[in-house]
């Protein structure tokens, strides 16, 4: 595994999980999410990964105007940071029950076509957007994260045509194989950027053997980041960097700085900076990330 001294930090500031009721530090409104992005950037994050939520309930949302407001607030601030929007929403399937899976449940199911799933990317034009490279049982109950091969191909095609860099999110080894297929088809442009998403039930567990299996199969000329959820998030800061990658922290994946101590996004980024600098890594800023990944800054 190749190693490097320059590492960039991505902060996933809120996510779409049912976490807003667990911590009052999880941002919900567009203003709160934008403030969290700025806080993370000031703490040392070069990239912020953005979901939006329904105001009042904290539930996941795909509203384009929410994404636009977050982006406008961040771009008009004095703080520079690379914007990375999720495109994972719109592939949420909750089956009816184990005895009667169809019709799907109305509560939680949100299935949309490729163009609709990319519309906020088209309107906001971030530097990076994500593509979840596969389907999987995601957590408990009847929920399935749904991304068919043809859906991924069409979304990748539209994202590439927009000139937005795609970050492929890989939750299991088969997702990595599919990512290589998308690159071979010419649907993903170089430099290729991937995120190894470890520890999510029931994808790739975050044990060392599984991480190494994922890491050693990432092509040498790809740029990768890696993270784990929950208590192992901060351990993965060191592990991902030592393996030659970049790191991701944030309240999407973990609510705590230590046992019983709720964190803010700035807290988690700050702790990641401390871990990396203690090991003599250079923390890359947004300008260096744009140069390395050939990103186009819009807005």
Secondary structure, DSSP 4 states (H G I P E B T S, - for coil): ----SEE-EEEE-S-SSS-TTT-TTS--SHHHHHHHHHHHHHHT-SEEEE-EE-TTT--EE--HHHHHHHHHHHHTSS---EEEE---TTEEEE-S-SS---SPPTTT-EE--HHHHHHHHHHH--SEEEEE-S-EE-SSTTEEE---HHHHHHHHHHHHHHTPEEEEEE-SHHHHHHHHHHHHTT-SPSSPEEEEEES-TTS---SHHHHHHHHHTS-TTSEEEEEE-GGGHHHHHHHHHHTT-EEEESTTT--EEETTEE--HHHHHHHHHHHHHHTTPEEP-HHHHHHHHT-----
